Amino acid sequence: MANSVNSLVKFGIIACLSAAVAGCTSTGSVRPLSFAPVSAPAATGSDSILAALNGGILPQDAASGLTGPDRLRALEAEYQALEKAPLGQVVAWKSQTSGAAGQVSAGTPYQVGQQNCRQYVHDATIRGVAVKGQGAACRNEDGSWTPLS
């Protein structure tokens, strides 16, 4: 009887561990982060935070095809990816009028001197054409990010 109880307990433990491990598996899909508009530190406005990105990393000829609000969405996505997104997580944006859309992902943070920096990639579709920008940026004391040339 003791053997059958031991076997039953072992089976129960194995079943529980299997269920726990099964709950840890991923579906393989990456969901974009959702975010509110950029909230800048009180000392600066969000315009100056986004202006430090110097227009972003999308190719200039492609970015010129964006409307003002869409360009702002793209820059906000770059800022949010650099500032908050964990490695492998994308920040997506989408135009409310033109069909333009994109997503930004940032790499592992690293340091250059005293500044925190990240490489990042911005994939977008503008006027039906797929475009890609990639680069690196470093964080300034005021919370803004400046792309490296």
Helices and strands as residue ranges (DSSP letters): H 2-23, H 46-51, H 60-63, H 68-84, E 90-94, E 101-106, E 110-112, E 115-126, E 129-139, E 145-147
